[in-house]
Amino acid sequence: MSEETKVKGPASYFPSIEKKYGQPISHWLNQLGTVNDKKHMEMVNWLKAEHGMGHGHANALVAYFLASAKNT
């Protein structure tokens, strides 16, 4: 994969998130939509507590979710 096509930022975690937790990213983004009244770290902690997600994966999903919400 060339440097120009390499995924960077939170989305770079997506393949490992899907592999480890067995759900597509759309599933996790939909889950975050149910708690979008919470702050960033509250959402991260929710993913960790309710779904057993590691901190890095949870943080990447929340960062992507919140950035996407700002762009819509």
N, C-alpha and C positions, 0 to 999 in steps of 0.2 A: 504494500500500500504506500503510495507516495505521500509526501508531507502535505501536499495540497488537498488530498482527499481524506486524510486521516481526521476522524471525528475528534473534536476537542470539547472541553468543558463537561458539564454534567452528563450530556448524552454519551460520552465515552464510556460511562458505566453501564449503559443499557444492556449490551449483550450479556454481561456477567450477572446483572440483576435478573434478566429473563431466565438464564440458565439455573441460577441458584434457587430462585423462588417459584419457578414453574408457571409464571403468568406473564402475558405480554405487558409491555409498558402501558398500553392503553388501560389495562385493568388497574394498575397502580395510580394512574392519573385520575381515573374515575373514582377510586377510593379517596384520594385526596380532595376531590370535589365535594365529598360529603362532610369534610371538616375544614372547609376553606374560610371559616370564620376565625380560625386560630392563627396565631403568629407562627413564623418560620420554625423556631425551635420547638414549639408545641406540636406542630405537625410532624417534625422529625421524631420527637419522643413518642408520639402516637403510633407511627409506623413501627418503631422499635418495640413498644409495649404490646400492641395489638397483633402484629404480624411477625414478630421475631426478626426484624430486619436489622442488619448491621448499621452502624452510624453513617459510614461513608455512603452506602447505597441509599439510605433514607434521606440524607442531606442532598444528594445529587437529584433525587426525584423531586424533592420539595423545591429546590432551587430552579429546576426546569419548569415545574408547575407554576411557580410564582412568576417567573420571567415570561412564560407563555401567556399568563393571564393579563400581564401589563401590556402585551402587544396585541390584544384583541379589542 
